Amino acid sequence: MSRVPVDRKALNAIDVHVGKKIRSRRMILGKSQEWLGEQLDLSFQQIQKYEKGVNRVCAGRLQQISDALGVKPSYFFEDAPATGKSSPASREDELSQSDLTALLATRDGINLVRGFRAIKHKQSRETILALIAAIAKAQ
């Protein structure tokens, strides 16, 4: 029986997604990679590898990460990309969900969400959304 060669450097979409969710949750909490590493008795470099999807997170470690970040393990699989064939409509949804996860994995994204949620005046929020739409359209 012949074996199919495996590209060990190719990143798995689910591993990358889980890593982005780990990073976004950590950033939402305002915690550093060093902090999470201390909680798990790991180096911050290992946390970086998990967050980039370079190293796969095993089930036991995912439970430890979940506990440290205050979420259930299923949180990391929410909006995960489908592994099989999907319709064009669902591919568009996956792309937007992936974009949202990527945005929430950045400091700017976290600050944007925190700031927007702090605005209680509905018309102010609507004005901000209209401004963003106008800027995006102008580009």
N, C-alpha and C positions, 0 to 999 in steps of 0.2 A: 504494500500500500504506500503510495507516494504522499508526502506531506506538502501542503501548500506553504510556501514561505510567508512568514509573518513579518510585516514591517514594524519592528518594535518602537520606532520613533514616531509612528503615526499616532496622533492623539484620538482617543475615543470620544465621541460627542457627548456621551453621558458623563464620562469622567470630567470633561471640561465644564459641563453644565453644573455638576455637583460642586466643583471647585469654585465656580463663580458664585454659587449660592452661599458657600462657606464664607467667601470674601465679603459678599454684600452684607450678610448677617453680622459678621464681625465688625464691619465698618459702621453699620447701623447702631451697634452697641458702643461704638467709639473705642474699640479695643485694638491693640496692635498685634502683629504676628508674633512678637515676642511673648505677649501675654497669653495668647492661645497656646503657644508652644509650652509655656510653663504649666498651663493647666493639664496638658497631655504628656508632659515629660518628654518633649521633642524640641528640636532646634527650630528656630524661625525659618531656616532654609527648607526644612521638611514641610512646614506649613506653606511656604511659597510653592513648593512642588505640588502639594495637594490643590492649592488654589488655582494653579495654572493647568491642572489636569495632567501633568507630567507623570505623577505617581497616583495610582489608583488607591482609593480609600476603602479598606476592608470593612466588613460589617461591624466588627467590634470597635474599631477606631471611629467609625461614623457615629456609633452610639455615644462614645466619649465626647466627640465634637458636639453632638446634639445636646448633651447634658451641659457642656461648658457654655454653649451659646443660647441655651434656654428654649430650644425648639424640639419637636419630634423628628425622628429620622426621616419621615415622609416629606418633611419640609424641603429637603434637598432634591427631591424628585418632582416637585410641583413644576408644571410647565416644561418638563423635560422633552427634548426632541424625540419624535417617534423613531423607532428602530426599523420599522418596515416601510412598505410603500404607503404613500398617503396621497390624498387628493390635492389638487392645486390650492384649493381654499384652505385646507388645513396647513399646507406648507407656508402660506402667507401668515397664518396665525402663529405658527412656530417661529417664524422670523421675527414678528413683532414681540413675542414673548421672550425670545432670545435677546432682542435689542433691549428690552426692559431689564432683564437680568444683567446685561452688560452695563447699562446705565447705572443700576443700583450697586454695581461693583466699583464705582468711581466715587471719589470724594465730592466732585461737583454734583453728581447725581444725588448723593445722600443729602448734601446741603440744599439742593433744589427742592427735594421732597419735604425736608424739614421746614424750610422757609414757606413753601406753598401751604403746607398743612397748618402753619401758625397763623395764616391770614383767615380771619373769621368772616370778613365781609364778603358775601357772595359776589356782588358786582365787581369788587376789586379783583377777585380770582378770575372772573370772566374777562375783565379787561386785560389781565396779564396773559391769559390764554389767547385772546385776540391779537395781542402784540406779538407773541411768539409765532403765531400762524402767519402774521404779516411779514415778519422778518424771514421766516423760512421760505415763504413764497417769493420774496424779493431776491433771494439768493439763487 
